[in-house]
Amino acid sequence: MSVKVMGLVWDHYPVGGDELLVALKVADHADHHGNNIWPSVATLADLTRLSERTVQRHIKAMRDYGWLEVVSRGGMGPGST
């Protein structure tokens, strides 16, 4: 958990509502440098009480804003998110 990264999201993320909630939960899974974020869409949906499709849409928005960068594709089984 990175309180530092979560603070940056609180202070600078450009959108509120459910998208901010997902961004905060993603930041909660980051290390102190904002890296190594591994929760699955299903996990984020569970934790935020949103649908998986809604979480996917918000993750796409974070990527479009430049707040999130995919460096390796997951989805190859357990532990590969």
C-alpha positions, -999 to +999 in steps of 0.1 A: +000+000+000+013+034-009-002+063+011+022+086-009+007+075-043-029+077-029-022+112-017-011+122-052-043+107-066-064+126-041-046+159-049-043+156-087-066+131-103-088+150-129-121+132-123-142+123-093-169+098-085-165+061-092-134+067-114-116+084-085-126+055-063-110+030-088-079+052-091-075+053-053-078+015-051-053+011-078-029+035-060-035+015-028-020-015-045+011+004-058+045+005-042+059+039-031+071+046-066+037+039-082+048+006-097+040-031-093+002-028-094-012-063-097-049-065-087-072-081-112-102-064-126-123-088-105-105-078-073-109-041-080-146-046-088-150-065-055-132-039-035-149-009-050-183-026-053-185-018-090-191-040-119-161-055-137-171-036-169-172-003-150-137-010-136-124-018-171-138+015-184-122+035-156-088+017-161-090+026-198-097+062-189-067+062-165-045+049-194-059+075-217-051+103-192-015+089-188-021+080-152-016+043-158+007+024-181+005-013-189+040-027-192+030-063-195-003-080-204-018-103-178-046-127-181-026-159-185-040-175-154-038-170-116-010-146-106-005-131-140-026-099-138 
